[in-house]
């Protein structure tokens, strides 16, 4: 059963393994209708991390207005939003979640393990896996819309949400075509892994004698 709602999120941190200072999220219905969007950020100087990571942030990340006083404040705001949508049936999605988004979620739980240990996403869905299944290259560079600035966590989340909808549409169209072919009896066995769509169970044929 497909989820009725998706929360697609992106995190900016001090390097790959430093502390997160900003998170953006887009909440979408299964048809792509955007229900809500969030952006929480604090001063990057408040986050822990090495000099190399700070230099990368200074060079690549655009200015992000602060609405939280600390990295923990960023995590708490995100966690409240996530729990509200989780209760409504949403699932969480990230683009290449290891290590940045994965560490962020672990830090959210570590802030209050007695309460949050069983509140995390299960499973945490991976955009890259949807793209591979749909025959899309997750390592490719994809065009961005004007409201999808790179390394702005909300901009990145918006692009990821759009790519998720593209991948899901491709998968649904392919499933419809395969189902129709099997139903019509025009296909007896299918191996479409090379085209990026995975394996389809062969249609039953006559018994071997």
N, C-alpha and C positions, 0 to 999 in steps of 0.2 A: 504493500500500500504506500503510495507516494505521500510525502508530507503535504499538508495544506498551506504551510507557510515556511519561509526560509529567512534566517538571519545571517546575512553575509557580512563578515567583519574583517578589518585590517588593522594592524598595529604598527606603530613606529617606535623603535627602541634605540638605545645607545649601542650601536653595533648589533651584530647578530645575536649576541648572548648577554647584552647589557639589559638594564631595566627599561621597561616601556614608559613613555611619557605621553603617548597619544593613541587613541583608538577611535575608529570610525565604523559605523554599521548601517546597513540598509536592510529593512524588513519588507519582504515581498510576499504576496500571495503566489500560489502555484501558477497563475496565469501571467505573472510579471507585474501586477499592480503593486505600486510602492505604498506601503502602509505607514512607514515612519523611517526616519533616518536620525542618526546620532553622531556627535563628535565631541569627545571629551579629551582635554589636553591640559598639561601643566608645563611649567618652564623646564626645558630639557636639562638645565643645570641641577634640578632637583633629583634627577634620576641617576642611579649609579651606573658606572661603566668606564671603560678605558679611554685613553687619549685618542687612539685610532678610531674608535667608534664615535667619539665626539666630533672629530675632524670630518668623518663621513656625513654626519647629521648636518654640520655647518655648511658643507658643500652641496648637499643634494636635497635637503628637506626645505620646503617653502615655509614662510612664517605661518604659524598656527596659533590663533588667539587662545589664550589660556582661560579656562573656566573652572579649573580645579587647582587646589593649592599644593598638591603632592601627587606622586605616582600612585600611592594607595587610594587617594581620592578618585583618580582616574579609574582604577580598578573597581572601586565600590560603585561608582556611577554605572559603569558598564554592567556589572553583575546584577544590579537592580533591574536594569532594562532587559537583560537576557532572561532573568527569571520570570518577568512579567509575560514575555512572549513565549517562553517555554511552556508556561501554564496554558497558553492558548494553542498549543500544538506545534509550535515552531521547532525547527532543527537548526543547528549551527553549521556554517560553512566557512572555510578559509581557503585562500589560494596558497598552496605550498606552506602549510601551517608550521612545519618544523623549520627553524627553531623558534622564530619570533612569537607567533601566535600561540604555539604550544607552551612556551615558557610563561607567556602572559596569563594564560588560563591557570597554569599551575600556581602562579603567584597569587591569583585571585583566591584560590582554594586555601593556600597557605596563610592568607590574611585572617581566615576564620575557619580553621579545619573542622571544628566541632559542628558548625552549621553547614558548611559548604561541601564537605567531602563527597556527598552523594547528589549534589545539585549540578554537577558539570554536564557537558554535552555527552551523550552516549547514544550513538557514536558521534564523533566529530567528523563531519563530512569534508571531503577534500575535493576542491574544484578541479585540480589537475587530473584526478581519477575520472571524473565525469567527462572531461575533455578528451582523454585518451579513449574512453569507451565510445565517444561520439566521432572519433577520427580526427580530432583537433590536436595540434601540437602544443602542449603546455609550456614548452620552452620558447615558443615563438613570441615575437613582439606584435601586439595587436593595437590597432588604431584606438585613440581615445577621443571621447566627446569633450566639448568645451568645459563641462562641469566634472571632468575626471582627471584633475591634475595629478601627475605622478608624485609619489611619496607624500602626498596629503592623504591621511588614512581614510577620510570619507571619499575622496576622489578615487582612491584605489579600490575601496569597497564597492563603489558604484560600477566601476569597470568590471570587477569580479562578478557582481550580480548580473550584469548584462551578458557576460560570457557564460554564466551558469544557465541563463534562460536560453541562449543559443544552443548550448550542448544538449539541454533537455529536449528542445524542439527537434534537433537532429535525431536523438535517440527514439523519441516517440514516432517520428515519421518512419524511421527504419523498422521499428517494431510493427507498425501498421502494415508496411509493405511485405514483411516476412510472413506475418500472420495471414495476410490475404493469399500469398502464394501457396502456403501450406494448406490453407483451407480449400483452395481451388484444385489442389492435387498436382500442381505444376512443379513442385519441388520435392525431392525425396531425401536429399541430404545437403546440408549447407555448412561450409566452413568459410566464414567471412572474417576471420581474425585478422588477415593481412590488410583488410580495408579499414581496420580500426573499430569494428563493431562487436568484437567478441565472438564467441561460439553460440550457435543456435542448435538446439536439440534436433537431430534428424527426424523427419516425418517417418512414421512407421511404413515399412515396405512389406512385400510378400515374404512369408517364411522361407528360410533356406531348406531345401530338400536334401 
